């Protein structure tokens, strides 16, 4: 008979679920939390052992783990099949969505750093580009956020008509754009600069203003406004 190495058969001190129930979720290590998602081990390996191997594969970096697709996770460690990989990927996506809560309507956007803090948790660990828009009223308070597009590794396609349709619907006065570079490089590309000019010209025709465009990378960001590159023409 094969040995049952599910969590319920571990020694009590090694059971992440019991540990969480007794002491709270905050005391669990990354590996223990991941083991709960994995659920059960294989012959000769506990779920915790699989979790530790998977973390090592990701360089013990949760952001890197969040970049792995279901096929990546399935092939990284023997014993992490499609079902377990899907559970892990779903948990990572829920974490990203939780960090993209509804904006505080009382927050006044005054600096690029505020926008960077808003989007860094959402965009920094993505292996592909996403392009977002923040819509502001005349007092620079957030009235809405909208994901304009999702693209490939090197760029995303932005439809200006879609951007301004949502901006008009929300009666926005100011717009701030933000996207990520999966490479981690923060310098704007030629297409980034041209797109920013195009959106600035379009906003002006609709009596709106593009206040900034940020590029988010690992632990840092680039601001068109801060660097004096935000131009309307």
C-alpha positions in Angstrom: 0.0 0.0 0.0 1.2 3.5 -0.9 2.0 5.7 2.0 -0.6 8.5 2.4 1.4 11.8 2.8 -1.6 14.2 2.8 -1.5 17.0 5.3 -3.9 15.3 7.7 -1.3 12.5 8.3 1.6 14.7 9.1 2.9 15.1 12.6 0.9 17.9 14.3 3.8 20.3 14.4 4.3 20.0 10.7 0.6 20.6 9.7 0.3 24.1 8.2 -3.5 24.0 8.5 -3.4 23.2 12.2 -0.6 25.7 12.8 -2.8 28.4 11.1 -5.8 27.5 13.2 -3.8 27.7 16.4 -1.6 30.7 15.8 -3.0 32.6 12.8 -2.1 32.8 9.1 0.6 35.4 9.6 2.9 32.9 11.4 3.1 30.5 8.4 6.1 30.6 6.1 5.8 31.0 2.4 6.4 27.3 2.0 3.7 26.4 4.5 1.1 28.6 2.8 2.0 27.1 -0.6 1.8 23.6 0.9 -1.8 24.3 1.9 -2.6 25.2 -1.7 -0.8 22.1 -3.0 -2.8 20.0 -0.5 -1.2 16.6 -0.7 2.2 15.2 -1.5 3.3 12.2 -3.6 5.0 9.0 -2.7 8.1 10.0 -0.8 7.4 13.7 -0.8 5.1 15.8 1.5 3.2 18.8 0.2 5.7 21.0 2.2 8.6 19.4 0.4 7.0 20.1 -2.9 6.3 23.7 -1.9 9.9 24.2 -0.8 11.2 22.8 -4.2 8.8 25.0 -6.1 9.9 28.1 -4.2 13.6 27.3 -4.8 12.7 27.0 -8.5 11.4 30.5 -8.3 14.5 31.8 -6.5 12.5 32.0 -3.3 10.9 35.1 -4.8 7.1 35.2 -4.7 7.0 37.8 -7.5 8.9 35.3 -9.7 6.5 32.6 -8.6 3.6 34.8 -9.7 5.1 35.1 -13.2 4.9 31.3 -13.8 2.1 30.0 -16.0 0.2 26.8 -15.3 2.5 24.8 -17.7 5.6 26.4 -16.1 4.4 25.4 -12.6 3.5 21.9 -13.8 6.9 21.3 -15.3 9.0 22.9 -12.6 8.7 20.2 -9.9 7.8 16.6 -10.2 4.5 16.1 -8.3 3.0 19.5 -9.2 0.5 18.4 -11.8 -2.0 20.6 -13.7 -4.5 20.6 -10.9 -2.1 21.8 -8.3 -0.6 24.3 -10.7 -4.0 25.7 -11.5 -4.8 26.2 -7.8 -1.5 28.0 -7.3 -2.0 30.2 -10.4 -5.5 31.0 -9.3 -4.3 32.1 -5.8 -1.6 34.3 -7.4 -4.2 36.0 -9.6 -6.6 36.5 -6.6 -3.7 38.2 -4.8 -3.2 40.6 -7.8 -6.9 41.4 -8.0 -7.1 42.0 -4.2 -4.4 44.7 -4.6 -6.5 46.3 -7.3 -9.3 47.4 -5.0 -11.7 50.2 -5.8 -9.9 53.5 -5.4 -10.4 55.8 -2.4 -12.6 58.6 -3.7 -11.1 61.0 -1.2 -7.5 60.5 -2.3 -6.1 63.5 -4.3 -3.4 62.5 -6.8 -0.6 64.9 -6.4 2.6 62.9 -7.3 3.7 60.1 -9.6 4.7 58.1 -6.5 1.1 57.8 -5.5 0.2 56.2 -8.8 3.3 54.0 -8.7 2.3 52.7 -5.3 -1.1 51.9 -6.7 0.1 49.9 -9.6 3.4 48.4 -8.6 1.7 45.5 -6.7 -0.5 44.8 -9.7 1.9 45.1 -12.6 5.4 44.4 -11.3 5.3 40.6 -11.5 3.4 40.2 -14.8 5.3 38.4 -17.6 3.3 40.4 -20.2 2.3 44.1 -20.6 -0.8 45.6 -19.3 -1.9 49.2 -19.9 -4.1 51.0 -17.4 -5.8 54.3 -17.2 -6.7 56.3 -14.0 -9.5 58.8 -14.5 -9.6 61.9 -12.3 -12.1 64.7 -11.7 -11.2 68.4 -11.6 -10.0 68.1 -8.1 -7.6 65.3 -9.1 -9.6 62.7 -7.2 -9.9 59.2 -8.6 -13.2 58.5 -10.2 -12.3 55.2 -11.9 -9.5 52.9 -13.1 -9.7 50.9 -16.3 -7.4 48.2 -17.8 -7.2 49.3 -21.4 -5.3 46.4 -22.8 -3.3 43.2 -22.2 -0.4 42.5 -24.5 2.6 40.4 -25.2 6.1 40.4 -23.7 7.3 43.5 -25.5 4.2 45.7 -25.9 0.4 46.0 -25.6 -1.9 47.5 -28.3 -3.8 50.6 -27.1 -6.9 51.7 -28.9 -7.2 55.5 -28.3 -10.9 55.4 -29.2 -11.5 52.9 -26.3 -9.5 55.1 -23.9 -11.5 58.2 -24.6 -14.8 56.4 -24.7 -14.4 55.4 -21.1 -12.9 58.8 -20.1 -16.0 60.6 -21.6 -18.4 58.1 -19.9 -16.8 58.9 -16.5 -16.7 62.7 -17.2 -13.0 62.7 -16.5 -11.0 65.9 -16.5 -7.5 64.4 -16.0 -6.0 61.1 -17.1 -3.0 59.2 -15.9 -1.7 56.1 -17.8 0.4 53.3 -16.4 1.9 50.2 -17.9 4.6 47.7 -17.1 7.8 46.5 -18.9 8.2 42.8 -18.1 11.9 43.1 -18.9 12.2 45.4 -15.9 13.7 48.2 -18.0 12.1 51.5 -17.2 13.2 53.6 -20.2 10.2 54.5 -22.5 10.4 53.0 -26.0 9.8 55.1 -29.1 6.3 53.6 -29.3 5.7 54.6 -25.6 6.6 58.2 -26.4 4.5 58.3 -29.6 1.5 56.8 -27.8 1.8 59.3 -25.0 1.9 62.2 -27.5 -1.1 60.8 -29.4 -3.2 60.4 -26.2 -2.2 63.9 -25.0 -3.4 65.4 -28.3 -6.7 63.5 -28.1 -7.3 64.5 -24.5 -6.8 68.1 -25.3 -9.4 68.0 -28.1 -11.9 66.7 -25.5 -10.9 69.3 -22.9 -9.1 66.7 -20.8 -5.5 66.6 -19.7 -3.0 63.8 -19.6 -1.3 64.4 -16.3 1.3 61.6 -16.4 2.3 58.2 -17.9 4.2 55.8 -15.7 6.2 52.7 -16.6 6.4 50.3 -13.7 9.3 47.8 -13.2 10.8 45.8 -10.4 10.8 48.0 -7.4 10.8 51.3 -9.3 9.1 53.4 -12.0 9.5 56.0 -14.7 7.3 59.1 -14.9 6.9 61.0 -18.2 5.8 64.1 -16.2 8.7 64.0 -13.7 11.2 63.6 -16.6 9.7 66.5 -18.6 8.7 64.3 -21.5 4.9 64.8 -21.2 4.0 66.8 -24.3 0.7 67.5 -26.0 2.0 68.1 -29.4 
